[in-house]
Amino acid sequence: MFPKSTHETFSQKLCQTFAKNNRFSKPKLSRTDFTILHYAGEVTYQANHFLDKNKDYVVAEHQALLTAAKCSFVAGLFPPLPEESSKSSKFSSIGSRFKLQLQSLMETLNATAPHYIRCVKPNNVLKPSIFENFNVIQQLRCGGVLEAIRISCAGYPTRRTFYEFVNRFGILAPEVLEGNYDDQVACQMILDKKGLKGYQIGKTKVFLRAGQMAELDARRAEVLGNAARKIQRQTRTYIARKEFILLRNAAVILQSFLRGEMARKLYEQLRREAAALKIQTNFRAYVAQRSYLTVRSSAMILQTGLRAMVARNEFRLRKRTKAAIIAQAQWRCHQAYSYYKKLQRAIIVSQCGWRCRVARRELRKLKMAARETGALQEAKNKLEKRVEELTWRLQIEKRLRGLLQSQTQTADEAKQAFTVSEAKNGELTKKLKDAEKRVDELQDSVQRLAEKVSNLESENQVLRQQALAISPTAKALAARPKTTIIQRTPVNGNILNGEMKKVHDSVLTVPGVRDVEPEHRPQKTLNEKQQENQDLLIKCISQDLGFSGGKPVAACLIYKCLLHWRSFEVERTSIFDRIIQTISGAIEVHDNNDRLSYWLSNASTLLLLLQRTLKASGAASLTPQRRRSTSSSLLGRMSQGLRASPQSAGIPFLNSRILSGLDDLRQVEAKYPALLFKQQLTAFLEKIYGMIRDNLKKEISPLLGLCIQAPRTSRASLIKGRSQANAVAQQALIAHWQSIVKSLNNYLKIMRANYVPSFLIRKVFTQIFSFINVQLFNSLLLRRECCSFSNGEFVKAGLAELEQWCHDSTEEFAGSAWDELRHIRQAVGFLVIHQKPKKTLKEITNDLCPVLSIQQLYRISTMYWDDKYGTHSVSSEVISSMRVMMMDESNNAVSSSFLLDDDSSIPFTVDDISKSIQQIEIADIDPPPLIRENSGFTFLLQRSE
């Protein structure tokens, strides 16, 4: 038997083994009992002593014999037991065992409180599994059982002492056990916590109603079960982790050994291959050298003989050629002289004939002029009569005008009053325009004065710092470590008590403390230095800066500079307009796709950074006129000048972005110029995208006109069926399609070289494929010669080329472009299928061409003709059904147009780009050499370092 097994494990093993047996079941309220369905009925067994009865005890005589052995090992196998255990383990007979069992049973009965059992007769037939309810109830009522049960339930059948109750149910309220409470109070707290009602607390016991004890036992079993499950979970976790670590270590050791063995075998194989290759090389070199020397000697002999023969032949040829040239020269001279004479005679004859002809023409003109003089006289007489009639009509019209003048005077007076009112309105509008001009001029002058005030304030600060540097305390300041005061900004918060922070010498120092300049050296104002930095940035981005790590350098450079200069938070600045003008000038050449792709990549990257950085502030929702009025005050301009001063290189300021790093993208409250710059950048992004898309459309449009219909010569050669001619014709058929694929590859290569986001590349090619689908499908519906079987095969071969291109370009760049060709694909598939008359309308509309409308299917079916096999189109019943459906759609006011429309809109938004592109890290972008050499851009060097 198993040494560690118990009666509980034995019962669980039986339940696991015979759980599916119909004659085996397990009681719910016991762990060691099990029930077997016998012929007579169900019998419940208790497994408490099953294992004890089957133990294999050691016989005392055998144990004594082994302990008496001389070998110490054998003697130590079965050590002697105590006297009591040895007596109990001796072999006994069946009678003695039965006697002992009866004795233990009597002891158990005497130790417990026995109860009498009432026997009830279930039926009068004396058969099992039959209960007569009336007889059973009558027996129980007569015996007083029902009355006893009623009385017991009405009272308190369950009674426990305070100690027993707390000891058993204390786990339901751990806080009661932890506190120093009396047993009675503890019982009261446990029962109140569990929400029991109707119980009573006695002097020494707790009295419970019927069913309350079972409820408490159920809750106690639940608590114990949860604790047991938690312990089992932790134990199993520890065991599983331990086994996993052992397996992992073993796998690592085994893998290292196998890899070493494979590496040794591979090294040996490579060494043998290298040796064999060296031997083969030397042997082949020797054989090639011998063959080369033999061939060279033979060639030299042949060349000598051939060159001699060629020289002799050339000498004879030159001799003959010289004689022939002399003969030809004499003959050509004679021939040219005779031709000249003939030509001279022919010219003289032709001149005489032409002059005669001209003279006869002049004679005819003179005769015609003499005839026309008579006709002119008759026309003169007619004109005189006409003049007399006109003068008579003129007199009549003068009389009628006199009558109309009196009627028009009233209308003239009304017109004069209207003109006077219009003149007054014109004068008022002119005065209003003059007043508006004066207001604009006054506002501009106020702005200029405010800018001058800000400049004077900045120069005043510089002069104060110079005076501080020249003062006697400058030496003391110079001896101290170089420090700077961190400005109080909304970003870094307030700095109390003038707190100072030390900064490295190469980061930020005050010019007046660092180097004392001579007084006569001119000082540049902050605005001038700011303007110089902006000019240098514009000059730098106007060049092609390329890419660094797949990210455009120009976009990252612009973003870093604008964020460091705090241009997004300034009310007025010109840097945004200059950047937009630079981009506009760079894309003026519409045909330079490389340049357009470069700026498309930069614009999308910069727009993504702005989208994730800028947020609209409260002042950004105001109108430009309101902003102009609020910022035109003197105090506002002074604060604006001070706020814009960190842009200059003369007096750098510390802020939270220098301490925490510019690389972290954070939200900035943008003013109106920054938001306007974002809108302009979005417009330029859409414009550049449209230019690239339209350039590709212009390039493939002529090819699409050639791809819709196969050439007649190629088609005829395909029909004849010759192998060589068929191959040549097939190559000619797909030449135009290959040109389209070549154009697509060129544009894809250009955009990938400029790191255009894959999202924009997918959108470009999706719209291009939609354009191809519209052009081919509309041409197919409008031209009957295109709706043929052979032409369908031609277009199908071309579409296979486009499908191959989509597969080679991968899903990252092609996207769903192939799905845009669904109309032309289904139309071509309908043209090339066989047995069209057998197809029903339901099969055509549901299986073959589910995308095409009834009008489109009707047009293709009526225009179809087979120039290869001579088959017919769909049946007449299908045609008539299509006609009926078209009539129904026309009656229901459904559009009857069968042509497709090309969508040239922008198929994305800024949010779509922001969602499709991952986070951009701009920390590792190196600045270009032009900016690296300037001291005003040291913050870029610090970021890159």
Rosetta blueprint (number, residue, H / E / L):
1 M L
2 F L
3 P L
4 K L
5 S L
6 T L
7 H H
8 E H
9 T H
10 F H
11 S H
12 Q H
13 K H
14 L H
15 C H
16 Q H
17 T H
18 F L
19 A L
20 K L
21 N L
22 N L
23 R L
24 F E
25 S E
26 K L
27 P L
28 K L
29 L L
30 S L
31 R L
32 T L
33 D E
34 F E
35 T E
36 I E
37 L E
38 H L
39 Y L
40 A L
41 G L
42 E E
43 V E
44 T E
45 Y E
46 Q E
47 A L
48 N L
49 H L
50 F H
51 L H
52 D H
53 K H
54 N L
55 K L
56 D L
57 Y L
58 V L
59 V L
60 A H
61 E H
62 H H
63 Q H
64 A H
65 L H
66 L H
67 T H
68 A L
69 A L
70 K L
71 C L
72 S H
73 F H
74 V H
75 A H
76 G L
77 L L
78 F L
79 P L
80 P L
81 L L
82 P L
83 E H
84 E H
85 S H
86 S H
87 K H
88 S H
89 S L
90 K L
91 F L
92 S L
93 S L
94 I H
95 G H
96 S H
97 R H
98 F H
99 K H
100 L H
101 Q H
102 L H
103 Q H
104 S H
105 L H
106 M H
107 E H
108 T H
109 L H
110 N H
111 A H
112 T L
113 A L
114 P L
115 H L
116 Y L
117 I L
118 R L
119 C L
120 V L
121 K L
122 P L
123 N L
124 N L
125 V L
126 L L
127 K L
128 P L
129 S L
130 I L
131 F L
132 E L
133 N H
134 F H
135 N H
136 V H
137 I H
138 Q H
139 Q H
140 L H
141 R H
142 C H
143 G L
144 G L
145 V H
146 L H
147 E H
148 A H
149 I H
150 R H
151 I H
152 S H
153 C H
154 A H
155 G L
156 Y L
157 P L
158 T E
159 R E
160 R E
161 T E
162 F H
163 Y H
164 E H
165 F H
166 V H
167 N H
168 R H
169 F H
170 G H
171 I H
172 L H
173 A L
174 P H
175 E H
176 V H
177 L H
178 E H
179 G L
180 N L
181 Y L
182 D L
183 D H
184 Q H
185 V H
186 A H
187 C H
188 Q H
189 M H
190 I H
191 L H
192 D H
193 K H
194 K H
195 G L
196 L L
197 K L
198 G L
199 Y L
200 Q E
201 I E
202 G L
203 K L
204 T L
205 K E
206 V E
207 F E
208 L E
209 R L
210 A L
211 G L
212 Q H
213 M H
214 A H
215 E H
216 L H
217 D H
218 A H
219 R H
220 R H
221 A H
222 E H
223 V H
224 L H
225 G H
226 N H
227 A H
228 A H
229 R H
230 K H
231 I H
232 Q H
233 R H
234 Q H
235 T H
236 R H
237 T H
238 Y H
239 I H
240 A H
241 R H
242 K H
243 E H
244 F H
245 I H
246 L H
247 L H
248 R H
249 N H
250 A H
251 A H
252 V H
253 I H
254 L H
255 Q H
256 S H
257 F H
258 L H
259 R H
260 G H
261 E H
262 M H
263 A H
264 R H
265 K H
266 L H
267 Y H
268 E H
269 Q H
270 L H
271 R H
272 R H
273 E H
274 A H
275 A H
276 A H
277 L H
278 K H
279 I H
280 Q H
281 T H
282 N H
283 F H
284 R H
285 A H
286 Y H
287 V H
288 A H
289 Q H
290 R H
291 S H
292 Y H
293 L H
294 T H
295 V H
296 R H
297 S H
298 S H
299 A H
300 M H
301 I H
302 L H
303 Q H
304 T H
305 G H
306 L H
307 R H
308 A H
309 M H
310 V H
311 A H
312 R H
313 N H
314 E H
315 F H
316 R H
317 L H
318 R H
319 K H
320 R H
321 T H
322 K H
323 A H
324 A H
325 I H
326 I H
327 A H
328 Q H
329 A H
330 Q H
331 W H
332 R H
333 C H
334 H H
335 Q H
336 A H
337 Y H
338 S H
339 Y H
340 Y H
341 K H
342 K H
343 L H
344 Q H
345 R H
346 A H
347 I H
348 I H
349 V H
350 S H
351 Q H
352 C H
353 G H
354 W H
355 R H
356 C H
357 R H
358 V H
359 A H
360 R H
361 R H
362 E H
363 L H
364 R H
365 K H
366 L H
367 K H
368 M H
369 A H
370 A H
371 R H
372 E H
373 T H
374 G H
375 A H
376 L H
377 Q H
378 E H
379 A H
380 K H
381 N H
382 K H
383 L H
384 E H
385 K H
386 R H
387 V H
388 E H
389 E H
390 L H
391 T H
392 W H
393 R H
394 L H
395 Q H
396 I H
397 E H
398 K H
399 R H
400 L H
401 R H
402 G H
403 L H
404 L H
405 Q H
406 S H
407 Q H
408 T H
409 Q H
410 T H
411 A H
412 D H
413 E H
414 A H
415 K H
416 Q H
417 A H
418 F H
419 T H
420 V H
421 S H
422 E H
423 A H
424 K H
425 N H
426 G H
427 E H
428 L H
429 T H
430 K H
431 K H
432 L H
433 K H
434 D H
435 A H
436 E H
437 K H
438 R H
439 V H
440 D H
441 E H
442 L H
443 Q H
444 D H
445 S H
446 V H
447 Q H
448 R H
449 L H
450 A H
451 E H
452 K H
453 V H
454 S H
455 N H
456 L H
457 E H
458 S H
459 E H
460 N H
461 Q H
462 V H
463 L H
464 R H
465 Q H
466 Q H
467 A H
468 L H
469 A H
470 I H
471 S L
472 P L
473 T H
474 A H
475 K H
476 A H
477 L H
478 A H
479 A H
480 R L
481 P L
482 K L
483 T E
484 T E
485 I E
486 I L
487 Q L
488 R L
489 T E
490 P L
491 V L
492 N L
493 G E
494 N L
495 I L
496 L H
497 N H
498 G H
499 E L
500 M E
501 K E
502 K E
503 V L
504 H L
505 D L
506 S L
507 V L
508 L L
509 T L
510 V L
511 P H
512 G H
513 V H
514 R H
515 D L
516 V L
517 E L
518 P L
519 E L
520 H L
521 R L
522 P L
523 Q L
524 K L
525 T L
526 L H
527 N H
528 E H
529 K H
530 Q H
531 Q H
532 E H
533 N H
534 Q H
535 D H
536 L H
537 L H
538 I H
539 K H
540 C H
541 I H
542 S L
543 Q L
544 D L
545 L L
546 G L
547 F E
548 S E
549 G L
550 G L
551 K E
552 P E
553 V H
554 A H
555 A H
556 C H
557 L H
558 I H
559 Y H
560 K H
561 C H
562 L H
563 L H
564 H H
565 W H
566 R L
567 S H
568 F H
569 E H
570 V L
571 E L
572 R L
573 T L
574 S L
575 I H
576 F H
577 D H
578 R H
579 I H
580 I H
581 Q H
582 T H
583 I H
584 S H
585 G H
586 A H
587 I L
588 E L
589 V L
590 H L
591 D L
592 N L
593 N H
594 D H
595 R H
596 L H
597 S H
598 Y H
599 W H
600 L H
601 S H
602 N H
603 A H
604 S H
605 T H
606 L H
607 L H
608 L H
609 L H
610 L H
611 Q H
612 R H
613 T H
614 L E
615 K E
616 A E
617 S L
618 G L
619 A H
620 A H
621 S H
622 L L
623 T L
624 P H
625 Q H
626 R H
627 R H
628 R H
629 S H
630 T H
631 S H
632 S L
633 S L
634 L H
635 L H
636 G H
637 R H
638 M H
639 S H
640 Q H
641 G H
642 L H
643 R H
644 A H
645 S H
646 P H
647 Q H
648 S L
649 A L
650 G L
651 I L
652 P L
653 F L
654 L L
655 N L
656 S H
657 R H
658 I H
659 L H
660 S H
661 G L
662 L L
663 D L
664 D L
665 L L
666 R L
667 Q L
668 V E
669 E E
670 A E
671 K L
672 Y H
673 P H
674 A H
675 L H
676 L H
677 F H
678 K H
679 Q H
680 Q H
681 L H
682 T H
683 A H
684 F H
685 L H
686 E H
687 K H
688 I H
689 Y H
690 G H
691 M H
692 I H
693 R H
694 D H
695 N H
696 L H
697 K H
698 K H
699 E H
700 I H
701 S H
702 P H
703 L H
704 L H
705 G H
706 L H
707 C H
708 I L
709 Q L
710 A L
711 P L
712 R H
713 T H
714 S H
715 R H
716 A H
717 S H
718 L H
719 I H
720 K H
721 G L
722 R L
723 S H
724 Q H
725 A H
726 N H
727 A H
728 V H
729 A H
730 Q H
731 Q H
732 A H
733 L H
734 I L
735 A H
736 H H
737 W H
738 Q H
739 S H
740 I H
741 V H
742 K H
743 S H
744 L H
745 N H
746 N H
747 Y H
748 L H
749 K H
750 I H
751 M H
752 R H
753 A H
754 N L
755 Y L
756 V L
757 P L
758 S H
759 F H
760 L H
761 I H
762 R H
763 K H
764 V H
765 F H
766 T H
767 Q H
768 I H
769 F H
770 S H
771 F H
772 I H
773 N H
774 V H
775 Q H
776 L H
777 F H
778 N H
779 S H
780 L H
781 L H
782 L H
783 R L
784 R H
785 E H
786 C H
787 C L
788 S E
789 F H
790 S H
791 N H
792 G H
793 E H
794 F H
795 V H
796 K H
797 A H
798 G H
799 L H
800 A H
801 E H
802 L H
803 E H
804 Q H
805 W H
806 C H
807 H H
808 D H
809 S H
810 T H
811 E H
812 E H
813 F H
814 A H
815 G L
816 S L
817 A L
818 W H
819 D H
820 E H
821 L H
822 R H
823 H H
824 I H
825 R H
826 Q H
827 A H
828 V H
829 G H
830 F H
831 L H
832 V H
833 I L
834 H L
835 Q L
836 K H
837 P H
838 K H
839 K L
840 T L
841 L H
842 K H
843 E H
844 I H
845 T H
846 N H
847 D H
848 L H
849 C L
850 P L
851 V L
852 L L
853 S L
854 I H
855 Q H
856 Q H
857 L H
858 Y H
859 R H
860 I H
861 S H
862 T H
863 M H
864 Y L
865 W E
866 D L
867 D L
868 K L
869 Y L
870 G L
871 T L
872 H L
873 S L
874 V L
875 S L
876 S H
877 E H
878 V H
879 I H
880 S H
881 S H
882 M H
883 R H
884 V H
885 M H
886 M H
887 M H
888 D H
889 E H
890 S H
891 N H
892 N L
893 A L
894 V L
895 S L
896 S L
897 S L
898 F L
899 L L
900 L L
901 D L
902 D L
903 D L
904 S L
905 S L
906 I L
907 P L
908 F L
909 T L
910 V H
911 D H
912 D H
913 I H
914 S H
915 K H
916 S H
917 I L
918 Q L
919 Q L
920 I L
921 E L
922 I L
923 A L
924 D L
925 I L
926 D L
927 P L
928 P L
929 P H
930 L H
931 I H
932 R H
933 E L
934 N L
935 S H
936 G H
937 F H
938 T H
939 F H
940 L H
941 L H
942 Q H
943 R H
944 S H
945 E L
